[in-house]
């Protein structure tokens, strides 16, 4: 966001503060001094600027209605019939003028405060854009598109993994392609949600290309596991759930202390990933085996293991700035849920 570490909500960035000798309050106005490397302080500033933006928006809307009312005078004199739609005209003028009036009011702030608000707004927008243009979104969209376009019979014939066939040296491409094929819409949607739920944080931590590598490698690794360990080698296997488990494994290694929220009896409970993710794997696998449903448990467990192994080798990848911001926001959100 900026190389400046300290700021004040009333004075903006404070580049003259020496990190080795930090005062108790803002030296210019006496207000609270905020450390931009502290997640709580950043969250406080974000909330404050949201409140200011709402207040400014209401002012801009009111000014817009006044402008619309003034505009009605010459309009009514020129075309009296239009006065019957006076409320629509005022509303239209207010909506058209709201954005420029809001921008004008923002620029009336002290330049340093305006710069700080602009920087935090850009940071939030950049994080949101980065999250929804990442590898997990691409993968989720791809499996939805393939299921919507490719006939199921064709998917089953050309993309499904049949371990016996691969053992005989045929259909080697299905070791990857099976992950893009699915059995029904519920299967697609569950896997798409899983990819997004466990993939976005990994994507922000590792970047798009490495995340795609983790997804592809877990799909292929799980496919190889099914070829050698399957108890039903002639049964076709489809679905990208092995990559969901792989992303869970990677997330466990890369962010073990990161907390996730679950709801018990309607109440939010925050649980660290090192507790939650292995527990989910045990529960899902155990319930599947007990219910004897047609699920590729071997692929899931191998995918989870491959994700762990890959993440162990990728832990030294530097944390991108977007991930640091995401982590700060997530920690503050989890703290708020814990206080509920």
KEKE-3310 file (N, C-alpha, C; in steps of 0.2 Angstrom, whole numbers, plus 5000, padded with zeros to 4 digits):
npx = (5004:5009:5026:5026:5024:5016:5001:4987:4970:4965:4975:4981:4994:5009:5024:5035:5037:5048:5052:5060:5058:5044:5030:5017:5005:4998:5009:5004:4990:4987:4978:4975:4988:4992:4997:5002:5006:5000:4987:4974:4974:4974:4962:4953:4955:4950:4936:4933:4934:4924:4913:4914:4913:4900:4893:4897:4892:4878:4877:4881:4870:4860:4863:4863:4849:4845:4851:4844:4831:4833:4836:4823:4816:4820:4816:4803:4798:4800:4795:4780:4773:4782:4783:4775:4782:4791:4797:4804:4813:4821:4826:4834:4843:4850:4856:4864:4873:4878:4890:4901:4900:4902:4916:4921:4919:4927:4939:4940:4945:4960:4975:4984:4976:4966:4974:4978:4965:4962:4973:4970:4957:4960:4969:4959:4951:4960:4963:4951:4949:4960:4957:4946:4950:4959:4968:4959:4946:4946:4948:4936:4926:4930:4927:4913:4909:4914:4905:4893:4894:4900:4893:4887:4890:4900:4910:4911:4916:4928:4935:4935:4943:4949:4955:4960:4961:4972:4982:4984:4990:4983:4974:4981:4980:4969:4973:4974:4963:4951:4949:4942:4930:4913:4900:4886:4876:4876:4888:4897:4895:4897:4911:4916:4913:4921:4934:4935:4933:4944:4955:4957:4964:4977:4980:4982:4993:5003:5002:4996:5001:5008:4998:4989:4998:4999:4985:4984:4995:4990:4978:4984:4993:4984:4976:4986:4988:4975:4976:4985:4981:4967:4952:4942:4946:4940:4930:4924:4931:4928:4929:4935:4938:4949:4959:4953:4955:4969:4972:4967:4977:4988:4985:4985:4998:5005:4998:4995:4990:4981:4964:4947:4930:4917:4900:4891:4877:4871:4880:4894:4911:4928:4941:4958:4967:4975:4969:4956:4956:4962:4953:4941:4945:4946:4932:4924:4930:4928:4913:4910:4915:4908:4894:4896:4896:4898:4912:4928:4939:4952:4958:4955:4963:4976:4977:4976:4988:4998:4996:5001:5014:5019:5017:5026:5038:5036:5035:5045:5042:5041:5029:5016:5011:4997:4992:4997:4988:4976:4977:4978:4965:4957:4961:4956:4943:4940:4943:4932:4921:4924:4921:4908)
npy = (4994:5006:5013:5019:5017:5022:5030:5042:5044:5056:5064:5057:5048:5047:5051:5056:5049:5040:5024:5019:5027:5029:5039:5042:5046:5054:5066:5078:5080:5074:5063:5045:5035:5025:5009:5003:4991:4983:4972:4974:4988:4992:4986:4994:5006:5003:5000:5013:5021:5016:5019:5033:5034:5030:5040:5051:5047:5048:5062:5067:5061:5069:5082:5080:5078:5091:5098:5093:5098:5111:5111:5108:5120:5128:5118:5115:5128:5128:5116:5112:5100:5091:5092:5083:5072:5075:5069:5058:5065:5072:5061:5055:5065:5066:5053:5054:5064:5060:5053:5062:5072:5065:5062:5075:5079:5070:5074:5086:5083:5083:5082:5071:5062:5059:5053:5042:5035:5032:5023:5013:5009:5005:4994:4985:4983:4978:4966:4959:4958:4950:4938:4933:4931:4921:4905:4894:4899:4899:4885:4880:4886:4880:4866:4867:4872:4862:4851:4856:4857:4846:4830:4818:4804:4804:4810:4800:4789:4795:4802:4797:4789:4773:4761:4748:4748:4757:4750:4741:4748:4758:4773:4783:4797:4799:4799:4812:4818:4813:4821:4832:4828:4824:4816:4821:4836:4840:4834:4841:4854:4853:4850:4861:4871:4866:4867:4881:4885:4879:4882:4896:4903:4896:4899:4913:4912:4905:4909:4909:4900:4890:4885:4880:4870:4862:4858:4850:4841:4834:4828:4819:4812:4806:4798:4789:4783:4776:4768:4758:4754:4752:4744:4740:4739:4740:4749:4765:4781:4797:4815:4830:4829:4824:4834:4844:4838:4838:4852:4855:4847:4855:4867:4864:4862:4874:4884:4881:4887:4895:4901:4894:4896:4887:4881:4877:4871:4882:4893:4902:4895:4896:4887:4881:4877:4865:4857:4856:4852:4839:4832:4834:4826:4813:4812:4813:4803:4791:4791:4789:4776:4769:4771:4765:4771:4775:4781:4788:4784:4781:4789:4801:4801:4799:4811:4820:4817:4819:4833:4838:4834:4841:4854:4855:4856:4868:4878:4888:4898:4915:4925:4933:4950:4952:4940:4943:4954:4947:4938:4946:4952:4940:4935:4946:4945:4932:4934:4943:4934:4925:4933:4934)
npz = (5000:5004:5008:5020:5037:5048:5053:5054:5058:5056:5050:5040:5031:5040:5037:5044:5056:5066:5066:5077:5087:5093:5095:5108:5103:5088:5082:5076:5078:5090:5090:5090:5086:5072:5067:5052:5049:5058:5060:5067:5068:5054:5051:5059:5053:5040:5043:5048:5037:5029:5036:5035:5021:5019:5025:5018:5005:5008:5010:4997:4990:4995:4991:4977:4975:4979:4968:4958:4961:4959:4946:4941:4940:4928:4919:4921:4917:4904:4899:4905:4906:4910:4924:4930:4931:4941:4953:4947:4939:4948:4955:4945:4942:4954:4955:4944:4948:4959:4960:4955:4965:4977:4975:4974:4988:4994:4990:4997:5009:5020:5010:5014:5021:5011:5002:5010:5012:4998:4995:5004:4999:4986:4989:4995:4984:4975:4981:4982:4968:4964:4971:4965:4952:4952:4951:4957:4954:4940:4938:4944:4936:4924:4926:4927:4915:4906:4910:4907:4893:4887:4882:4893:4891:4882:4890:4899:4891:4885:4895:4908:4921:4921:4930:4927:4913:4911:4918:4908:4899:4891:4888:4895:4896:4903:4916:4920:4914:4920:4931:4926:4922:4927:4937:4939:4941:4955:4959:4952:4957:4971:4971:4964:4974:4984:4979:4978:4992:4998:4990:4987:4997:4996:4983:4984:4993:4986:4972:4955:4945:4952:4960:4951:4947:4959:4959:4947:4949:4960:4955:4945:4953:4962:4953:4949:4961:4962:4951:4955:4968:4968:4972:4964:4949:4937:4937:4932:4936:4940:4942:4952:4965:4971:4970:4978:4990:4989:4990:5002:5010:5006:5011:5024:5027:5023:5030:5044:5056:5053:5055:5053:5051:5059:5061:5076:5083:5078:5082:5079:5078:5079:5072:5072:5057:5058:5066:5061:5047:5046:5053:5046:5035:5040:5045:5033:5025:5034:5035:5022:5020:5029:5024:5013:5000:4982:4981:4977:4988:4989:4980:4986:4998:4994:4986:4996:5003:4993:4991:5004:5003:4992:4996:5007:5000:4995:5005:5006:4997:4995:5004:4995:4994:4993:4999:5013:5016:5015:5025:5036:5036:5037:5050:5058:5055:5060:5074:5077:5075:5085:5096:5097)
capx = (5000:5014:5031:5025:5022:5012:4996:4982:4964:4964:4981:4983:5001:5014:5031:5040:5038:5054:5050:5064:5056:5037:5027:5011:5000:5000:5012:5001:4983:4986:4974:4978:4993:4990:5003:4999:5008:4996:4980:4969:4974:4972:4955:4950:4955:4945:4929:4932:4933:4918:4908:4915:4910:4892:4890:4898:4887:4871:4877:4881:4864:4855:4865:4860:4842:4844:4853:4838:4825:4835:4835:4816:4813:4820:4813:4796:4796:4801:4790:4777:4770:4787:4783:4771:4787:4796:4801:4809:4818:4825:4830:4839:4848:4853:4860:4870:4878:4881:4898:4906:4899:4906:4923:4923:4919:4933:4945:4940:4949:4967:4978:4987:4970:4963:4979:4977:4959:4963:4977:4966:4952:4964:4971:4954:4949:4965:4963:4945:4950:4965:4954:4941:4954:4964:4967:4953:4940:4947:4947:4929:4923:4931:4923:4906:4909:4914:4900:4888:4895:4901:4888:4890:4892:4907:4915:4913:4920:4935:4939:4935:4949:4947:4962:4962:4963:4978:4986:4985:4994:4978:4970:4985:4978:4963:4975:4972:4956:4946:4947:4938:4923:4909:4894:4880:4877:4878:4895:4901:4894:4901:4918:4918:4913:4927:4940:4935:4934:4951:4960:4958:4970:4983:4982:4985:4999:5008:5002:4991:5004:5010:4992:4987:5003:4996:4979:4986:4999:4986:4974:4988:4995:4978:4974:4991:4986:4969:4978:4989:4978:4960:4949:4937:4949:4936:4925:4926:4932:4927:4929:4941:4938:4956:4962:4950:4959:4976:4972:4967:4983:4993:4983:4987:5006:5006:4994:4992:4987:4975:4958:4941:4924:4912:4894:4889:4871:4870:4885:4901:4916:4934:4945:4964:4967:4979:4964:4950:4957:4963:4947:4937:4947:4944:4925:4922:4932:4924:4906:4909:4916:4902:4889:4897:4894:4903:4917:4935:4942:4960:4960:4955:4968:4982:4977:4978:4995:5002:4996:5005:5021:5020:5017:5032:5043:5034:5035:5050:5040:5039:5022:5015:5008:4990:4991:4997:4982:4971:4978:4976:4958:4954:4962:4952:4936:4939:4943:4926:4917:4925:4919:4901)
capy = (5000:5012:5012:5023:5012:5025:5034:5044:5044:5063:5067:5052:5045:5050:5048:5058:5045:5036:5017:5017:5031:5030:5043:5039:5049:5058:5073:5084:5082:5071:5058:5039:5033:5018:5005:5000:4984:4979:4970:4977:4995:4992:4984:5000:5011:5001:5002:5020:5024:5014:5024:5040:5034:5030:5047:5055:5046:5051:5069:5067:5060:5075:5087:5078:5080:5099:5100:5091:5102:5118:5110:5108:5127:5129:5112:5116:5133:5126:5110:5111:5094:5086:5092:5077:5067:5078:5064:5054:5069:5073:5055:5054:5070:5064:5048:5056:5069:5058:5051:5067:5076:5061:5063:5082:5079:5066:5078:5091:5081:5084:5078:5065:5058:5057:5048:5035:5032:5030:5018:5007:5007:5001:4988:4981:4981:4973:4959:4956:4956:4945:4932:4931:4930:4916:4898:4891:4901:4896:4878:4879:4888:4875:4860:4868:4873:4855:4847:4859:4857:4839:4825:4813:4798:4806:4811:4793:4785:4797:4806:4793:4784:4766:4758:4742:4750:4761:4745:4738:4753:4762:4778:4786:4803:4799:4800:4819:4821:4811:4826:4837:4825:4823:4812:4825:4843:4840:4832:4847:4860:4851:4850:4868:4874:4864:4870:4888:4885:4877:4884:4903:4905:4893:4903:4919:4911:4902:4911:4905:4895:4885:4882:4875:4864:4858:4855:4845:4835:4830:4824:4814:4807:4802:4794:4784:4779:4772:4762:4753:4752:4751:4737:4739:4742:4741:4754:4772:4786:4804:4821:4833:4829:4823:4841:4847:4835:4840:4859:4854:4846:4860:4872:4862:4863:4881:4889:4877:4891:4899:4898:4893:4896:4882:4883:4872:4873:4889:4897:4901:4893:4896:4881:4881:4872:4859:4853:4855:4849:4832:4830:4833:4820:4807:4811:4812:4796:4787:4791:4786:4769:4766:4771:4761:4775:4775:4787:4785:4786:4780:4795:4807:4801:4800:4818:4824:4816:4823:4840:4839:4833:4847:4860:4854:4859:4875:4883:4893:4903:4921:4927:4939:4956:4950:4935:4946:4958:4943:4935:4951:4953:4934:4935:4950:4942:4926:4937:4946:4929:4922:4937:4934)
capz = (5000:5005:5012:5026:5042:5053:5050:5059:5054:5054:5047:5035:5031:5044:5035:5048:5062:5066:5069:5082:5093:5091:5100:5110:5099:5082:5084:5073:5081:5096:5089:5090:5081:5070:5064:5046:5049:5063:5057:5070:5066:5047:5051:5061:5047:5035:5045:5049:5030:5026:5039:5031:5014:5019:5027:5012:5000:5010:5008:4990:4987:4997:4987:4971:4975:4979:4961:4954:4963:4956:4938:4939:4938:4920:4915:4922:4913:4897:4897:4911:4907:4913:4931:4932:4933:4945:4957:4943:4936:4954:4957:4940:4943:4960:4954:4939:4951:4966:4960:4955:4971:4982:4973:4977:4995:4996:4989:5002:5015:5019:5005:5016:5022:5005:4999:5014:5010:4991:4996:5007:4994:4981:4992:4996:4977:4972:4985:4979:4961:4964:4974:4960:4946:4954:4949:4959:4951:4934:4938:4946:4930:4919:4927:4926:4908:4903:4911:4903:4886:4884:4884:4899:4888:4879:4896:4902:4887:4884:4900:4914:4923:4922:4932:4923:4906:4912:4919:4902:4894:4887:4891:4900:4896:4908:4923:4921:4911:4924:4935:4923:4921:4933:4936:4939:4943:4962:4960:4949:4962:4977:4970:4963:4981:4988:4976:4980:4999:5001:4985:4987:5002:4993:4977:4986:4996:4981:4966:4951:4942:4957:4963:4945:4947:4964:4957:4942:4952:4965:4951:4942:4959:4965:4948:4949:4967:4960:4946:4959:4974:4968:4974:4959:4944:4931:4938:4930:4941:4937:4947:4954:4972:4974:4970:4984:4996:4989:4992:5010:5012:5005:5016:5031:5028:5022:5035:5049:5062:5050:5058:5049:5055:5058:5065:5080:5086:5076:5085:5075:5082:5075:5073:5067:5051:5060:5069:5057:5041:5047:5056:5040:5030:5044:5045:5026:5023:5038:5034:5015:5020:5033:5020:5007:4994:4977:4982:4977:4994:4988:4977:4991:5003:4990:4984:5002:5004:4988:4993:5009:5000:4987:5001:5011:4996:4993:5010:5006:4992:4999:5005:4991:4997:4993:5005:5019:5017:5016:5031:5041:5036:5039:5057:5061:5055:5065:5080:5078:5076:5092:5102:5096)
cpx = (5004:5020:5031:5022:5016:5007:4991:4976:4962:4969:4983:4990:5005:5021:5036:5041:5044:5052:5054:5062:5049:5033:5020:5005:5002:5003:5009:4994:4982:4981:4978:4983:4992:4996:5000:5001:5004:4989:4974:4968:4972:4964:4951:4949:4950:4938:4928:4930:4927:4912:4908:4912:4903:4890:4891:4893:4880:4871:4877:4874:4859:4857:4863:4853:4841:4846:4847:4832:4827:4834:4828:4813:4814:4816:4805:4793:4796:4795:4786:4774:4775:4787:4779:4776:4793:4800:4806:4815:4823:4829:4835:4845:4853:4858:4866:4875:4881:4888:4902:4905:4903:4913:4925:4923:4925:4939:4945:4944:4956:4970:4981:4981:4967:4968:4979:4971:4959:4967:4974:4961:4955:4966:4965:4951:4954:4965:4957:4946:4955:4962:4950:4944:4959:4963:4961:4947:4940:4945:4939:4925:4924:4927:4916:4905:4909:4908:4894:4888:4896:4896:4891:4893:4899:4912:4916:4917:4927:4939:4939:4941:4947:4954:4964:4964:4970:4983:4988:4989:4990:4976:4975:4983:4972:4966:4975:4965:4951:4944:4943:4931:4920:4903:4887:4881:4879:4885:4899:4901:4898:4909:4920:4918:4919:4934:4941:4937:4941:4957:4962:4964:4977:4985:4985:4992:5005:5008:4998:4995:5006:5003:4989:4992:5000:4990:4980:4990:4995:4981:4978:4990:4990:4976:4979:4989:4980:4971:4981:4986:4970:4958:4944:4940:4945:4930:4928:4926:4932:4927:4935:4942:4945:4960:4959:4954:4966:4977:4971:4973:4988:4992:4985:4994:5007:5004:4991:4988:4981:4968:4952:4935:4919:4906:4892:4883:4869:4875:4891:4907:4922:4939:4952:4964:4970:4974:4958:4951:4958:4956:4941:4938:4944:4936:4922:4923:4928:4917:4905:4910:4910:4896:4889:4895:4900:4907:4924:4939:4950:4962:4960:4961:4975:4983:4979:4985:5000:5002:5000:5012:5023:5021:5024:5038:5042:5034:5039:5048:5038:5031:5021:5011:5000:4988:4992:4991:4976:4971:4976:4968:4954:4955:4957:4945:4935:4939:4936:4921:4918:4922:4911:4898)
cpy = (5006:5010:5015:5018:5015:5029:5037:5045:5051:5067:5063:5049:5050:5048:5051:5054:5040:5029:5016:5021:5033:5034:5040:5041:5052:5065:5079:5086:5079:5065:5051:5038:5026:5015:5001:4993:4979:4978:4973:4985:4996:4991:4990:5005:5010:5002:5009:5023:5022:5018:5031:5040:5034:5037:5052:5054:5048:5059:5071:5066:5066:5081:5086:5080:5088:5101:5099:5095:5109:5117:5110:5115:5128:5124:5113:5122:5132:5121:5109:5104:5089:5087:5087:5072:5070:5074:5060:5058:5071:5067:5054:5059:5068:5059:5050:5060:5066:5056:5057:5071:5072:5062:5070:5082:5075:5070:5084:5089:5083:5080:5071:5060:5055:5052:5041:5032:5029:5023:5012:5004:5003:4994:4983:4978:4976:4966:4956:4954:4950:4938:4929:4930:4925:4909:4894:4893:4899:4889:4876:4881:4883:4869:4861:4869:4866:4851:4850:4858:4850:4834:4820:4807:4799:4807:4804:4789:4788:4801:4802:4789:4777:4762:4752:4743:4753:4755:4741:4742:4757:4767:4782:4794:4804:4800:4808:4821:4819:4817:4832:4835:4824:4819:4816:4832:4844:4839:4838:4853:4859:4852:4857:4872:4872:4867:4878:4889:4884:4880:4892:4905:4902:4897:4909:4918:4909:4906:4907:4899:4889:4882:4878:4869:4859:4854:4849:4839:4831:4825:4818:4809:4803:4797:4788:4779:4774:4766:4757:4750:4751:4744:4735:4742:4743:4746:4761:4777:4793:4809:4823:4833:4828:4829:4845:4845:4838:4848:4859:4852:4851:4866:4871:4863:4871:4886:4885:4881:4895:4896:4898:4893:4890:4884:4877:4874:4881:4895:4896:4899:4893:4891:4882:4875:4865:4855:4851:4851:4841:4829:4829:4827:4814:4806:4809:4805:4791:4786:4788:4779:4766:4766:4767:4764:4774:4781:4784:4787:4785:4787:4801:4807:4802:4807:4822:4823:4819:4830:4842:4839:4839:4853:4860:4857:4866:4880:4889:4899:4909:4922:4933:4944:4954:4945:4938:4950:4953:4939:4939:4951:4946:4934:4940:4948:4936:4929:4940:4940:4926:4926:4937:4929)
cpz = (5000:5009:5019:5031:5046:5050:5056:5055:5052:5050:5041:5036:5036:5042:5039:5055:5061:5070:5076:5088:5091:5096:5102:5106:5093:5084:5081:5076:5088:5096:5090:5084:5079:5066:5058:5045:5054:5060:5060:5068:5059:5047:5053:5056:5042:5037:5046:5042:5027:5029:5036:5024:5014:5021:5021:5006:5002:5008:5001:4987:4989:4992:4980:4970:4975:4972:4957:4955:4959:4948:4936:4937:4931:4916:4915:4918:4906:4895:4903:4912:4911:4921:4934:4934:4937:4949:4953:4941:4942:4955:4952:4940:4949:4959:4949:4943:4957:4966:4960:4962:4977:4981:4975:4984:4998:4996:4994:5008:5014:5014:5008:5018:5016:5002:5003:5012:5003:4991:4998:5003:4989:4983:4993:4989:4974:4975:4982:4972:4960:4966:4968:4953:4946:4950:4951:4956:4943:4933:4939:4939:4924:4920:4926:4919:4904:4904:4908:4896:4883:4887:4889:4896:4885:4885:4899:4898:4886:4889:4907:4915:4925:4924:4928:4916:4906:4913:4913:4897:4890:4891:4896:4901:4902:4915:4925:4919:4916:4929:4933:4921:4927:4932:4936:4941:4950:4963:4957:4955:4968:4976:4968:4970:4985:4985:4978:4988:5001:4996:4985:4991:4999:4987:4979:4989:4991:4974:4961:4948:4947:4960:4957:4945:4953:4962:4952:4945:4956:4961:4948:4948:4961:4960:4948:4955:4965:4956:4950:4965:4974:4969:4968:4952:4938:4931:4936:4936:4937:4943:4950:4961:4975:4974:4976:4990:4996:4991:4999:5013:5012:5010:5023:5032:5028:5027:5040:5055:5059:5053:5053:5054:5054:5063:5069:5084:5084:5078:5081:5080:5077:5077:5069:5062:5053:5063:5065:5051:5041:5049:5050:5036:5034:5044:5038:5024:5027:5036:5027:5016:5024:5028:5014:5000:4989:4977:4981:4983:4993:4985:4981:4995:5000:4988:4990:5004:4999:4989:4998:5007:4996:4992:5005:5007:4994:4998:5010:5001:4996:4999:5000:4996:4998:4998:5012:5021:5019:5023:5037:5042:5039:5047:5061:5061:5060:5072:5082:5079:5083:5098:5102:5101)
residu = (UNK:UNK:UNK:UNK:UNK:UNK:UNK:UNK:UNK:UNK:UNK:UNK:UNK:UNK:UNK:UNK:UNK:UNK:UNK:UNK:UNK:UNK:UNK:UNK:UNK:UNK:UNK:UNK:UNK:UNK:UNK:UNK:UNK:UNK:UNK:UNK:UNK:UNK:UNK:UNK:UNK:UNK:UNK:UNK:UNK:UNK:UNK:UNK:UNK:UNK:UNK:UNK:UNK:UNK:UNK:UNK:UNK:UNK:UNK:UNK:UNK:UNK:UNK:UNK:UNK:UNK:UNK:UNK:UNK:UNK:UNK:UNK:UNK:UNK:UNK:UNK:UNK:UNK:UNK:UNK:UNK:UNK:UNK:UNK:UNK:UNK:UNK:UNK:UNK:UNK:UNK:UNK:UNK:UNK:UNK:UNK:UNK:UNK:UNK:UNK:UNK:UNK:UNK:UNK:UNK:UNK:UNK:UNK:UNK:UNK:UNK:UNK:UNK:UNK:UNK:UNK:UNK:UNK:UNK:UNK:UNK:UNK:UNK:UNK:UNK:UNK:UNK:UNK:UNK:UNK:UNK:UNK:UNK:UNK:UNK:UNK:UNK:UNK:UNK:UNK:UNK:UNK:UNK:UNK:UNK:UNK:UNK:UNK:UNK:UNK:UNK:UNK:UNK:UNK:UNK:UNK:UNK:UNK:UNK:UNK:UNK:UNK:UNK:UNK:UNK:UNK:UNK:UNK:UNK:UNK:UNK:UNK:UNK:UNK:UNK:UNK:UNK:UNK:UNK:UNK:UNK:UNK:UNK:UNK:UNK:UNK:UNK:UNK:UNK:UNK:UNK:UNK:UNK:UNK:UNK:UNK:UNK:UNK:UNK:UNK:UNK:UNK:UNK:UNK:UNK:UNK:UNK:UNK:UNK:UNK:UNK:UNK:UNK:UNK:UNK:UNK:UNK:UNK:UNK:UNK:UNK:UNK:UNK:UNK:UNK:UNK:UNK:UNK:UNK:UNK:UNK:UNK:UNK:UNK:UNK:UNK:UNK:UNK:UNK:UNK:UNK:UNK:UNK:UNK:UNK:UNK:UNK:UNK:UNK:UNK:UNK:UNK:UNK:UNK:UNK:UNK:UNK:UNK:UNK:UNK:UNK:UNK:UNK:UNK:UNK:UNK:UNK:UNK:UNK:UNK:UNK:UNK:UNK:UNK:UNK:UNK:UNK:UNK:UNK:UNK:UNK:UNK:UNK:UNK:UNK:UNK:UNK:UNK:UNK:UNK:UNK:UNK:UNK:UNK:UNK:UNK:UNK:UNK:UNK:UNK:UNK:UNK:UNK:UNK:UNK:UNK:UNK:UNK:UNK:UNK:UNK:UNK:UNK:UNK:UNK:UNK:UNK:UNK:UNK:UNK:UNK:UNK:UNK:UNK:UNK:UNK:UNK:UNK:UNK:UNK:UNK:UNK:UNK:UNK:UNK:UNK:UNK:UNK:UNK:UNK)
# end
